[in-house]
Amino acid sequence: METFYLVIVISLFMLAIFDLMVGVSNDAANFLNSAIGSRTASFKWVMFIAAIGIFIGASLSNGMMDIARHGIYQPEHFYFAEIMCILLAVMLTDVVLLDVFNSMGMPTSTTVSMVFELLGGTFALAMIKANKDPLLGLSDLINTDKALSVVMGIFLSVAIAFFFGWLVQWIARAIFSFNYKKRMKYSIGIFGGIAATSIIYFMLIKGLKDSSFMTPEYKAWIGIHTWQIVGICFVFFSLFMQILHGLKVNVFKVVVLMGTFALALAFAGNDLVNFIGVPLAGYSSYIDLMNQPGATPDTLLMTSLLGSARTPWYFLAGAGAIMVYALYNSKKAHNVIKTSVELSRQDEGEEVFGSTPAARTLVRVSLNASNSIMKILPVSWKNWIGSRFRKDEAIIADGAAFDLVRASVNLVLAGLLIAVGTSLKLPLSTTYVTFMVAMGTSLADRAWGRDSAVYRITGVLSVIGGWFLTAGLAFTICFIVTLILNFGGAIAVVVLILIAAFSLIRSQVVYKKRQKKGVQNPLVSSIIKSQDTEEVLMLLQQHNKEELTKVLTYAEDNFQLIVTSFMHENLRGLRKATGAIKFEKSQIKQMKRVGTIAMSHMDNNVVLEKGLYYYQGNDFAIELMNGLGRVCETCLEHIDNNFNPLNELQKQEFTFVTEQVIKFVHQSRKVIQNSEYKDFINYISTSTYLNNELARIKKAELNRIQNQSNSIKLSMMYLSLIQETQNIVTCTINILKVSRKFQQEK
């Protein structure tokens, strides 16, 4: 039996390795998005500074994992076997759950996932124990206060971080404006002093409060002399930053890099170290069992977990090394960073998220409130505010999403809020605070314009919803897994570990496939950055050619799939086509937004000459998708209701003409792809012939209706198919016409 539990302990540590790696992937955005989003330094330098912070933070932490030892359950009422069951269920759930969120590119709270997994696992066994022993109640077995405080912390941290992010950034922008280099001669020293002092305070209060060298005497001394330390640091760093500014050093870059290091250090020392708390609690429990002769897993109560344990240095150093490795090599970490940066981007660009009713309502209410306030303000005030928020004066590095002022506020304010929350013993999450501060500062900077606000708010709501979803899923899944382990024994342990391993492997394969599809078109980035009319037009023509080629390729493949599935009464194929059409429509809308951005970068004469053709091409592409959608909807409804299929004559007619239509779409796609319009007249003739042929079939079917040779329902459906097929032909030739005019005609 001891061997079996030794295997479980080893499994816990193996899962902890994966947990550390997916945890870094999730939390990397917390301390990297400001430095990367503002292009403070090269990507390698930012990663290097963060890696140092992570390793030092992990190595100096004493690893007191109270939350895993006695934070949620009351260990004095649980036997060794029950504790091991809970801990294994927590690790299995945590690894898979965090990996799913990372694959989606959604930052979530590792603290909340861990707490609610422990709560779910404990609740499962507490129900069983309370049912067996009437003297034990759920309150005797579960520490519900901890879970409740975490939930309250979520609400508080989200609202407070967003509000203060908006407020502080608005004040900072009012002081420095977007053209900050002209207005920082004397104010930069004070700003740098406040920022550096805040970072030092944050590192002492939050980052190193539980470090191995931080004895109770040191903590007490720091607590007594906190304000003296803050005052000395402020004076020193204010003078130091002013001197650096005099030496032509960009103080904002220094602040951003210091903040990155501090957040990374605190992250490793306080947040991510929780991932090794569960296996260490299991290891400690196993050592306790081995040290008590005669004790069995089913009789040994784990009172030893009531005390705090100090983690050996080699566990901490090993955890730090794994974190650094994951930071450098995890593509999912880069994906999570991208989500946070994209939602706080200053300029226009490809929007990652769509639109939702909730986001539209919030934008509408905000606009009404803003308009009401602006009516009250004096004209002089409005002019002064407008002069401080001229986005056309923004100093943003090439390829950056926002400037250094906002990056500095993001890091300094996030650190301060976390430090204040820690001193007040509020269970703030690093993820919540850093993300919502970034959203608040981007709102203050007017990065959420009317054309992008609804998409940005949808993204923020999606991420926030993901946080709450994390809590629910963590509790539910761990609850179920704990019950399976409890009743399934050794077989359940082996099976669930294999399932978790399979899930992780499959997640990697699916993620790589999605990444290949989701690679951002470099042409779009070039279009957004360029201000040269001729270059933008050339890039937009290339982009338009590629996108219309994709549209016609999709139309060709999907129309063939719809017709084939309809003829063979294949419901699965028709449903697949329906989902694909919705996705393709969203891609075309995205193409239209890119064109709108490009038009804003071109000369007015060029826009008047070429813009109409570009928008017409988009409109015809949307109409082509609508036609395909109506064909698919008609076929799906007919097959799903088990109506009579087409008769042989109708099948022959429709199959013959659709083969020619598919061939025509294929040829049109080749013309656009290769820019070979010399036989353009022939394609017009082909489209005319196809429409005439479809009209002839329509007349023949009307004659059959008069002769009552077919059922009315079947004939009406058939006529609808013919009509929509005509629309597909018409849209295809129209796309070809406007593409030719946009690409070639001067």
N, C-alpha and C positions, 0 to 999 in steps of 0.2 A: 504493500500500500504506500510505503514511503517513496518507492520508486515512481509510482504513478503521480504523486503530488510533486515530486522533483521534476518530472516531465512537464507538468503544468506550469511550474515556476519558470522553467527554461522557455516554455511557450510564451509566457507573459513578457519575458525580456525580448524575445524575437519580435513579438507584436509591438513592443515598445519602440524598437528600432524603426519599424514602419510608421508608427504613430509619430515619432519625432520628425520623420521626413515629411509626412503629410501635414503635420502641425506647422512646420516651417513654411511649406507651400501656402498654407492658409494665412499665416500671420506676417508673411514677408511684406505685404502691402502696408502694414502698420508703420514700419520704420523706413521703407524704401520709396514710397510713392512721391513724397515731397521732393527728395533729392533727384530722383529720376525724372519726375514730371517737369521740373524746372531746369533740367540739364545743368545742375550745379557743377558737376564734374563728370568725367567719363564714366560709363557704366561699370567698368572694371574697378575704378577707384571707389565708387560708392559701395560696391559689393565688398571690397576689401575692408573699408572702414566698418561696415555693418558686421562683417565676419569677425573682426577683432572684438567688437562689442559683444557679439553673441558668445564667443569662446570665453572671454573674461567673465561675463555675467554668469555663465553656466559653471565655470570653474570655481568662482568665489562663493556661489550660493551654497548654503549648508544643507539644502535639500530637505528642509522640514516639511514633509508631505502630510500635514494634519488633515487636509480635506479627504485624502484617501485612507487615512488611518482611523479617524473618528469624526470627520466633519459631517457626514450624512447619517451613517448608521451608528448605533450604540454597541461597540464591539463586546462589551461585557456580557451581552445576551446572545451572542452568536458563537457557534462552534467553528473550529478551524475549517472543516469541510464546507460549511456554509459561506464563510468569508472567501474562500478560494473560488467558490462558485460565482459569487458576486463579482470578484475582481476579474475573472476570466471573461465573464459576460460583458463587463465594461470595456475591456480591451478589444474584444472582437467587434463590438458595436462601434466603438470610437474610430478605429482604423478605417472601417468601411464607410461610415457616415461622413467623416471629414474628406475622404478621398472623393466621394460623390460631389460634395460641394466644390472642391478644388477643380474637378473636371468641368464643372459648370462655370468656373471663373467667379464664383461668389464667395466673398470673404464672410466668414462666420466666426462665432465666438468659441474658442477651444475651452474656455472656462465653463461656459454654460453647457456645452455638450458633455463635459466630464461630470459636472454636478448633477445634471438630470439623468445621465446614465447610472450614476451611483444611486440616485433616488429611485429610478425605475427598478434596478436590480434588488435594492434593499426592500422596496415595497412588495415585490413578488414573494420574497422569502418571509417577510414580516406577516403577510396574510396567512401563509402556511403555519408559521409558528404561533400566531395569535389564535388560530383555529384549533391547534393542538393543546395549547396551554391557556386556559381562561384567565389566568393571573397576569398574563402579558397583554398589554394593549399596544396599538400602533405607535402611540406617543412614547412608549418605553423603548421601542425598537428603532424609531426614525427620528432624526434631528430635523424636524420640519422648518425650524426657524431659519436655518441656513439657506434652504431652497427658496423660501419666501423673500429673504433679503436679496438674493440674486435676481429674482424677478423684479423687485422694486428697483434694484440697481439698473436694470435694463431700461425701464421707463425714464428714470431720472437722467441717466447718462446720455440717452438719445436726445432728449429735449434740451438739456443744459448745454451739451457740447455743440449742438447745431446753433442755438441762440447766441452763445458767446463767440462761436466761430464767425457768425455773421457780424456781430457787434464790433469785435476787436479788429477784424479785417476792414470794416467800414472806416473805423477811426484811423487805422494805419494807412489806408489808401487816401483818406482826406489829408493826412499829414504829408505823405510822400508823393501822392498822385501816381499815375502810371509811368510818367517820365521821372522816375525816382532819383536819377543821377543829378538832376538840377536842384533838388531840394533836400539834400542830405549832408550839407557841409557841416552843420553843427548838431543836427538832430541824430545823426547816425551813431555818435558815441553813446548817447543816452539809450538809444534803441538797442545797440549792441550790448550795453551793460545790463539792461533789463533782461534781454534774451539769454545772455550767458549766465547771469545769476539764476534765472528761472531754471535753466538746464542743470546747473550745479545743485540747486535745491531739489529738483526732481530726481537726480541721480542719488542723492543722499537719502531722501525720504522714501522713494519708491524703488530705486534700482539696487541699492546696497543695504537696505534695512535688515535683511536676513543673511548677509554675507558671513563667511566663516570668521573673518577678522573683526566683525562688528559685535564686540562683547557688550553685555548689559551696561558696563561702565561707559563705553563709548556712546552708546545710544542715549544714556542719561545726560552725558555732557553735551551732545548735539542738541538734545531737547531743551536744555537750559539755555544754551548759547545760540539758539537758532537765529534770532534777529541780529545778533552781532555778526554772525557768519554771513548772513544775507547782506548786511550793510557794507562790510568790508569787501565782499565780492562785487557788489554793485559799483563802489567807487573804483576799485582796481580795474574791473573789466570795462567800465566807461572810458577811463583814461587809455587803457590798452587798445580798445577798439578805435578810439579817435586817432591814436598814433598810427594804427594800421591803415586807417583811411588816408591819413597824411602821406603814408608810404605807397599809396595807389593800390592797396589791397582791397578787394571787394569784401566788405564786412558781412554782407548778406550770405555770401558763400561760406564764410567761416561759421556763421551761426547755423546754417542748414546742415553742414557736415557734423558740427558738434551735436546738434539735435538728433541726427541720424544715429550717431554712436550711442547717445544716452538712451534713446528708445530701444535700440537693439540690445543694449546691456540689460535694461529692465525687463525686456521681453524674455530673454534667456534666463535671467535670474529669478523671475517671479511667475511668469505665465507658463511658458513652455515646459519648465521643469516639472509641472504637474503631470506631464506624460510619463515620467519615470516614477511618479509617486505610487501608482497602482502596482507595478511589478515589484517595487521596493517594499511595499506593504505586504505583498505575497511572500517575498523573500524573507522578510522579518518574521512573518507568521510561521514559515517553514522552519527557520532556525529555532524559534521558540518551541515548536513541536519536537524537534530533534534533541533539544536540551532538557526535555522533561521525560525521563524514562517511565514507561508504563502508560503514558498518555496516548490516546487514539484520536484520529481526526474528528470522530463523532462525539467525543467527551470533553475535549479541551476548549474551554471558553477563552476567547482572545482578549482578556483584560490587558495584556501587554501592549495592545495597540492604543490604549488610552494615553500613553506617554508619547512624547515627540522623539523621533530618531534622527540622528545626524548621519548624513550619507557619506560614505567613504569617498575620498577625492577622486579615485579612479573611475567611479561611476559618473561623477560630474564631468570630468575631463572627457570621458568617452562620449557622453551625451552632447557636449559642446562640439566635439569633432564631427559627430553625425549631423548636427544642425548646420555646421559650416558646409559640409559636403552637400547636403540637400539644398542649401541656399544657392550654391553655384550651379548645381546640375538639374534642379527641378524646373521643367518647362511649365508645370502647373503653377509654380510660384510666380513666374513671369506673367502668366495668364491672369492671376488674381490681381497683381499689380496693375495690369492693363485696365481691368474693370474700374478700379478706383481712380486711375489717372484719366480715363476717358470721360467719366462722369463729372470731373472737375476741370475739364479742358476749357481754355479761355476762348478759343476760336471755334469756327464752324468746322464740321467734318462729318465723317460717316458715323451716324448714331447707332450704338450697339443695341438699344432697346426700342420697343415700339411705343404705342400710346394706349392708355387705359382710361376708362371713365373717371376713376378717382383722380388721376393726374390732371385730366382736363378740367375737372371741377376745381381743384386746388389752384390751377393757373388762372381760371376765370375769377375766382374769389380774390386772389392776390392782385390781379390787374385792377379790379374794382376798388380795392382798398388803397392801392398805390395812387390811382387817379384821384380818389377823394382827398388823400393827404396832399398831393401836389397842388390841388385847387386852393388849399388853405395857406400854403407856404408863400411868403413874399417873393416877388420876382428876383430880387437881389440874392436871396438865399438859393433859389433854384439855379441861378446863373453860376454862383460860386460852387455849388455841388457839381454842376455839370462840368465845370473847368477842372475839377479834381478827378473826374471819372471819364476822361477822354481815352477810350480804348485804342484809338488809332495812334496814340503816343506810346503805347506799351512797349517796354524793352524786354522782349522775350527771345531767348537763345534759339538758334536754328533747330527746329524739330522739337522744341519744348512745348508742353501743354499749358504752362503758366509761368509767371515771373518769380524772381527770387523773394520779393516782398511777401507774396502769398505763401511761398514755401517756408519762409522763416516763421510766419504766424502759425502755419499748420503745426509745425514741430514744437514751437515754444508753448503755444496754448494747450496743445494736447498733453505735453509733459506737465504743465502746471495743473491742469484739471485732474490728471491721474494722481499727482502728488497730493492735491487737496483732498481728493476722494479717499486716498489711502490714510491720510492723517485723521480724517473723520470716520475711518473704518467702514466706508461705503464700498460694496463689492463692485467697483467699476471694472469694466472690461476694456483692455487696450484696444481691441478691435472696434468696439462701439465708439469710443471717444475719438480715436484718430480718424475713422471714416466720417463721422458726423461733423467733426471740425472741418475736414476738407470740403464737405458739402456746403457748410455754412459760409466758409470763406469764398467759395466759388460763386455762391449766390450774391454775396456782398460785392464782388468784383463784376457783377452784371454779366457773368459768363453764361447765365441761363437766359438768353434772349427769347423773344416771343416765338421764334422759329425753332428753338431747341428745348425750351423749358419743359414742355410736356414729355419729351423723351427722357430728359435728365431726371425729372421727378419720378417717372415710371421706373427708371433704373434704381433710384434711391428706395422707392417703395418695395421693389423686388428684393433688394438686399436686406432691408429691414424685415420684410416678411420671411426671408430665409433664416434670420436669427430666431424668430419665434418658431418657425418650422423645425429648426434644429432642436429646440427644447422638447417639442412634442414628439418628434421622431426618436430622439435619444431616449426619452423615458419609455416610450411604447416598445421600441425594438429591444432595448435591454431588459425590459420586463419579460418579454416573450422568451428571449434567449436564456435568461436566468431560469425560467420554469423548465425549459427544454433540458438544460444542463442538470438541474436538480433531479428531474425524473428519469432522464436518459442515461445518466452515469457516464462511464468511460466511452461507450459507443458515441454518445452525443458529443462529447468533447472532441473526438477525432473527426467526426462528420462536420461539425461547425467550424473547426479550424481549417479543414479542407475547403469548405464553402467560402470562408473569408479569403483564403489564398486565391481561389478561382475568381472571386469577385474583383480582387485587386488586379490580377493579370488581365481579366477581361476589360476592366476599366481603362487600363493603359492602352490596350489595343484600340478600343473605341475612341479614346481621347486622341490618339495619333491620327486616326482617320478623320476625326472632326477638325483637327488642326490643319490638315492638308486642305480641307474644303474652306476653312475659315481664314486663311492667310489673306491679309489685307492687300488689295491691289496697290502696288507701288505707284501706278499712274495716278491714283486718287490723291495720295500724299503729295505728289509733285504738283498736281493741279491746285491743291489747297495752298501750297507754299508759294507758287509762282505768281508774280504780278505783271509779267510781260505778256501783252496781248497775243502776239504771234505764237509764243511758246504754249500759252494756255490753250489756244485754239488747236494747235497741233496735237497736244496731249489729249484734249477732249475728243478730237476726231478719232484718235486711236482707241480711247476708252469706249466711245460710242460704237465703234466697229466691233470691238471685243464683246461688249454687252449684247448688242443686237444679234451677233453670231450665237451667243449662248441662248438667247430667247428663241431663235428659230431652231436651234438644236433641240432645245427642250420641247418646243411645239411639235417637231417631227416625231420625237421619241414618244411623247405622251399621247399624241393623237393616235399613233399606231397601237399603243398599249390600250387605249380606251376602246378602239374598234375591235381589236383582237379579243379583249375581255368580254365585250358585249356579245360578239358572235359566239363565244364559248360559254357564255353565262357565268363568267368568273367574277364573283362579287369582290373577292380580295384584291384583284387587279384594279377594279374600278375605285375602291376605297383608297388604295395607294395613290392612284392618279389624283383623287380629290385633295388629299393632303399635300401632294407635290405642287398643285396649282396654287394653293394658298401661299406656300413658301415662295414660289416664283413671283407672285404679285408683289410681295414685300421687297424682293430684290429689285424689281423694276422701279418701285417707289424710291428705293435707295438711290438708284441710278439718276432719277429725276432730281433728287436733292443735290447730288454731286454736280449736275448740270447747272443748277441754280447758283451754287457757290462759284462755279467757273465763270458764269455770265457776269458776276459781280467783279471779276478780275479782268474783264475784257473791255476794250474800247466800245463806246456806244454804237458806232457805225457797224462794227463787226457783230455786235449783239443783234442789231436790227436785221442784218443780212443773213445771219446763220442761226440765230436763236429760235426762230419760228420752226425751222426744219428739225432742230433737236427735240423741241417739245412735242412736235407732231409725231416724231418717231416713238417717243415714250408713250404718247396717247394711243397710237396704233398697237404698240406692244401690249399695253394694258387691255385694250379691246380684244386682242388676239387671245389673251389669257381668259378673258370673260367668255369668249366664244367657246374655248375649250372647256371651261367650267360648266357652261350650259349643256354642252354635248354630254359631258360626264354625268352631270346631275340627272339628265333625262334618261340616260342608259341605266344609271344606278337605281333610280326609282322603279324603272320597268322591270329590271331583273330582281330587285329586292322584293317586289310584290308578286313575283312568280307569274307575271303576265305571259301571254303567248309570245313565242319568239317570232322573228321575221320569217316569212315564207321563203321558199327557195329562190323565186324570182327577185324578191326584194334583196335577199342576201347577195345574189349575183350582181345586181345593179350597184348596190352600195359598196360592195367589196371592190369592184372594178374601178369606180370613180374615186374611192378613198385611196387606193394605191397610187393613182395619178396625182392626187392632191399631196400625198406624202412625198412623192418624187419631186413635185413642184416646190414644196417647202425646202426640201434638201438642196435643190439647185439654187434657190434664192439665197440660202445660207452660204453656199459656196461663193456666190457672186459678191456678197458683202464681205466675207472673210478674206477673199483674195483681191478685192477692189477691182474686179473685172466687169465693167458695165458696158462693154462694146456691143453685146448682144441683148441689150436692155429691151429693145422693141420686141424681140422674140418672146420674152417673158411676159410682156403685156398681152401679147397674142395668146399665150398659153393660159393666162388667168381668165381671159375672155372666153376661151374655148371651154375651160372647166366650169365657169359659171353658167354658160349656155347648156352644157351637158347636165348640170345639176337642175337647171330650170326644166329641161326636157323630162328628167326623171320625176320632178315634182308634178308636171302636167299628167304624166302617165299614171301616177298614183291618184290624182284627182279623178281621172277617168275610171279607175278601179273602184273608187268610192261611189261614183254614180252608178256603176254596174253592181255595187254591193258584193264585190268578190272578196273583200277583206273586212275585218272588224273595224269599226270606227275608231276605237281606242288605239289599235295598232297603227292604223293609217295616220292618225294625228301625231303619234310619237314619231313615226317615220318621216313625216313632213317637217317636224321640228328638227330632226337630225340633218335633213337636207338643207334647211334654211341656215342652220348654224355652220354647216360645212361651207356654204357659200360665203358666210361672214369670215371664216378662217382664210379662204382664198383671197377675199378682198383686202383683209388686213395685211396679209403677207405681201401682196403686190404694192400696197401703200407704204409699208415699211421699206420695201426696195426702192420706191420712188424717192422718199424723203432722205433715205441714206445716201442715194446718189447725189442729191442736191446738197446735202450737208458736207459730203466728203469731197466733191469734185467741182461743182459749179462755183464760179467767182461772182 
